[in-house]
Amino acid sequence: QTHVGLSALAEIKTYVKNLTRVYNYHEKCNMLIINSLSPIMNPTFQ
């Protein structure tokens, strides 16, 4: 039973780590998109 609990915990940790990685990746993409759109949205930005 303890072993099952530990492996479940390990799986959750991996899942969270992957989620964080995906989230960070999307954040980076969003920043890139925002940065490339800024000059279009705000002409004085150039």
C-alpha positions in Angstrom: 0.0 0.0 0.0 2.8 2.4 0.9 4.5 1.5 -2.3 1.4 2.4 -4.3 1.1 5.7 -2.5 4.7 6.5 -3.3 4.5 5.7 -7.0 1.3 7.7 -7.2 3.1 10.6 -5.6 5.9 10.3 -8.1 3.4 10.3 -11.0 1.8 13.4 -9.7 5.2 15.1 -9.3 6.0 14.2 -12.9 2.6 15.4 -14.1 3.0 18.8 -12.2 6.5 19.2 -13.6 5.3 18.6 -17.1 2.4 21.0 -16.6 4.8 23.7 -15.3 7.0 23.1 -18.4 4.0 23.4 -20.7 2.8 26.5 -18.9 6.2 28.2 -19.1 6.4 27.3 -22.8 3.0 28.9 -23.4 4.0 32.0 -21.4 7.1 32.4 -23.6 5.0 32.1 -26.7 2.5 34.6 -25.4 5.3 37.1 -24.7 6.7 36.6 -28.2 3.3 37.2 -29.7 2.6 40.2 -27.6 6.1 41.6 -28.4 5.6 41.2 -32.1 2.1 42.7 -31.9 3.0 45.7 -29.8 4.3 47.8 -32.7 1.1 47.1 -34.6 -1.3 47.8 -31.8 0.7 50.9 -30.6 2.4 52.8 -33.4 4.2 55.1 -31.0 5.9 52.0 -29.6 8.2 51.8 -32.6 
